């Protein structure tokens, strides 16, 4: 038997819970790396050629401006310009042109391996910032095929991780809540755990029933209020019944769900400005529009050395959002079930009376 760890999980349970998830994540990682290699191989030559042409146009423009400026200078001062002044003026004009028109985009870096990997992340997560896109016909065809396979795979991973995070958070929350509400030395769940399926649950003892038998209908009403009848599941459907009970146990407060999502966004808002030239508000805004897959594209990462780390943060964040959706859905369902059960109990009591 595995050692008991935090939040009520044993080491054996953790291995069983995470093995399939790790394989699924590994498949997504391999798919992302293959896409990065493919897009870098397809798009990099075209981008290098575009970069070369843009640089040639800038050099030609600077040369024309320098020649016209020197010609005007010679005609105005009747002096000959030496080579040192020509080179100095050329460097000055080139730096000023770059500062006025913005730095020339390094198209080659966009389709480096890390840049291509980040592009693949924006494709199968359906974020699609739009700041980088294939320009070749082959690249566009490969992009469509890649998205056709990658998007369902990503949705599968998000659903799987969302369920895993939801169960883990629920177990931790239930364990902490039980320890906080159980008196020292007491075990409030022991009687509940020993009750077999098909039996009656509730604070019902022989003494309480003996004392209440003389009260007629009132005793029946009081007993019915504290008893919940659980139907015994079919033996052939034990696993299904267990998974249904576990699904119904996903009951985490809305405040805790919101706090976890907000905390994860804040982590990104604190980390991203460390390598991106963003303020904290811009970083938080980027994290929000990314995790919600809005992907406006007005603020995008530009530091290529951290594209992989940013991609990991985005994928984990989308899994956290998936967890939040699942827990919120289960919370609403549980609240609805409680209201329905209360109304049904009142209806039964009215019939008894």
N, C-alpha and C positions, 0 to 999 in steps of 0.2 A: 504494500500500500504506500502510495506516495506521501511525502511529507506535507503537512498542512501549511499553506501559505496564507497571506493576507486576503481579506475579502471572501473567506470561505472556500477558496480554491486549493486543491492539492496539486502537487507537481505533475502527477499523471493526468489530471483533468486539463491542466494548462497545455501539456503536449498534445493531447487529443483535440483540444479546442483550436490550437494554432497551426497544426501541421497542414491541414488543407488550405488554410488562409495564406500561409507562407508560400505554398505552391502556386496559388492563384496570383499572388503579388509578384512572384518570380516570373510568371508568364507575362505579366504586364510589363515588367522591367525589360525582359528580353525583347518584347515587341517594340518598346520605345527605343531601345538601342539599335535594333535593326532598321527602324524608320529613320533614326538620326544618320546612320551610315548611308542609307539609300538617298535621302534628300541632300546630304552634303555632297555626295558623288554626282548627283544630277544637276543641282543648282549652283554649285560653287564655281565651275568654269564660266557660266553666263554672268555671274555677279562680278567675277574678277575682270571680265572683259568690259562690263559696264563701268567698273571703277576706273579702269585704265582710260576709257574714253572721256569720263568726267574729268580726270586729272589732266588729260591732254587739252581739253577745252579751257580749263582754268589757266594752264600754262600759256596757251595762246592768247587768252584775254589779258593776262598780266604783261606778256611781252608787248602786245599792242599798246597798252596804256603806258608802259615805260618808254617805248619809242616815241610816242606822241608827246609825252611829257618832256623828254630830253630835247626833242626838236623844238618845242616851244621855249624851253630854257635857253637853248643855244641862240635862237633868234632874238630872244628878249635881252640876253646879256652879252651877245656876241663873243661868247667864250666856248671853248671846246670842252666837252665833258669827258673825263678820263674813265677808265674801266672800273676803278674802285667806286666812284660815285654811281656808276650805272648799276653795279651789283648791289650797292647799299640801297639805292632807290627801288630796285626790283624786289628785294627782300621786304622792305618797308611796305610797298604796295600789296604784295602777296599776303602779308600778315593782316593788313587792314581789310582786304577783301574777304579773308576767311572770317574775321571777327564780325563783319557786317552781314555776310550771307549765312553765317553759321558754319560750323566745321563740316567738311565734306564727309558724308556718311561712308563708313568703311564697309562696302557691300560684301567684301570677302569675309569679314568677321560675322556678318549676319548668318551665313551658311557654314560656319565652322561646325565642328562636331557638337559642341555645347549649344550653339545657337540653333542647330537643327533639332537637337534633343528638346529644347524648350518649345520649338515650333510643333513638334509631335505632341507634346503635352497639351498645347492649346487646341490641337485638332481633336484628340480623343476625349478631352474633357468638355468639348463644345464651347470653350470660352471664346476662342477666335478673336484676339485683339485686333488683328488686321494690319499690324505694323510690319509684318513679314509674311510674304506669300510667294508661292512658286510662280516664276515668270515663263518657264519653258513649257511646251505642250506636254512633254513626257512627265514633267513634274506635276502638272495639273491632273493628269490621268492617275498617276501614282497616289496623289493626295486623295482623290475620290475613293480609290480602292482601299487606301489605308484607313480612311475615316469609316468606311463601310464595315471593316473588321474591328477597328479600334474602339469605336463608340459603344457597341454592345459589350465588348470585353470590359471597358471602363465601367459601364453601368453595373455589370455583374460584380466587379471588384467593390464598387461603392456600396452595393446592396449587402454584400458579404461582410465587409468591414463595418458598415453601419449596424448590422445585427450583432456582430461581435462586440463592438463598443457599447451598444445598448445593454446587452446582457451583462457585460463586465461592470458597467456603471450601476446597473440595478442591483447586482450582487453586493457591490461595495456599499451602496446606499442602504440596502436592507440590513447588512451586517452591522454597519455603524449605528443605524437607528435602533436595532435590537439591543446592542450593547449599551446604548445610552438610556434606553427605557427599561431594561431588565435590572431589578435590584441585585446587589452583590449576593452571590450564593444561590440565586434563583435561576430557574430555567423556564421561562414562560412558554417556550415552544415544545417542551418535551411531551406534554400530553397531546399536543396537536400532531406531533410527528408519529406517535404511537397509534393514532386512530387509523384503522384500516379503511380502504375505500368501501363505500356502501354503508358506513356507520354514521351515527349522528355526532355532530360536533357542537360544543357549547359548554358553558359553565353549569353543567347538570350533574348532580350527585344523588345518591340514594336518599340521603337525609333531606335534601331540598324537595325531592319528589314526594317523600313520605309526609312532609309538612304541608305540602300543597294539595294533597289529594282531597282534603276536605273543603277546598275552596271552589270546586266545581269548574265552571267555565273560565273563571279568572286564572286558575292554575294552568289550564290548557293554553290560554292566551299567552301567559308569561313564558311557558316552555317553548311555544312556537316562535316567540320573538327571539329566543336565544339559540335556536337549533337551525342548522343548515344541513339539509340532506344532500349528500353527494352520491350520485349514481356510480355504481361499480363499473369500471370500463371493461371492455372485452379483453380477454387475455391476449388475443391475437393482435390487438391494437394498443399494446402497452406503450410502445415508443411514441405513437401518435398522441395518446392521451398525455404522456409526459411532456411532449413538446408544446401541447396546447396549454397545459398548466403553467409552463415556463413563460409562454407568450403572454398569458393573462397576468403574470407576476410583474411584467414590465410597467411599473407604476412609480415614476420619478416626478417630483414636483416641477411645475413650470419654471419656478424661480431658479432651480438648480440647472435645468436645461439651458435657460437663457444665460446664466452666469458662466457656464462652460464655453458656450459659443463666443460670448463677449471676451472671455479671457484668452481664447485662442486667437481672436482677431487682434487683441492687444499685444500678444506675443509677436505677431507679424509686424505690427505698427512700431514696435520697439526695435526689432532686428533689422528690418529692411533699410532704414536710414543709415545703418552702419556702413553699407557699401553703395547704396543708391543716394543720389542728391535730392532727397525728399524730406519734407517736414513730417511730423508725426500725424497730422491730420491727413495729408496726402497719402501716407502709407496706410493708415486705417481705411481710408476711402478705397484705395487699390485692393486691399484685402477683402473688403465687403463686396465690391463689384465682381471680384474674382470668385469668391466662394459661392456667390449666388449665380454664377455663370452669366452675369450680365455682359461683362467684357466690353466696356465702352471703348477702350483703346486710347483714351486721352492721357492716361498715365500707364507706362509700360516699363518693365525692367530693362536696363541698358548695360549692366555690368556683366559681360559674358562669363567671367570666372565663377559667378555665383548662380548661373542659370540652373544648374542641377539642384542646388540647395533650394532655390525658389520653386522648382518643379515639385520636389518632395513635399515642401510646405503646402503647396496648392492641393496636391492629391490627398494628403492627410486631412487637410482642412475640409475638402469636399466630403470625405468620409465622416468627419465630425458633424457636418451639416446633415448628412444622411441619417446619422444616429439621432440628431435632434428631431428630425421629421418623424422618425419611427417612434421615439419616446413620446412626442407630442400626440401622435395619432393614438397610441396605446393609452395615454393619460385621458384623452377625451373619451375613448371607448369605455374605459373603466368608470369614469364619472357617469357616463350614460347608463352603464350596467347597474351601478349602485342606485341611481334614481329609479330605474325600472324594477329592480328587486324590492326596493322599499314600497313602491306602489303595489307590486304583486303581493307582498306580505300583508299590507293593509287590507287588500281585497280579500285574502284568505281569512284574516281575523274577523272581518265584517261578516263573512259567510258563517264562521263558527258561532259568532254572537247571535 
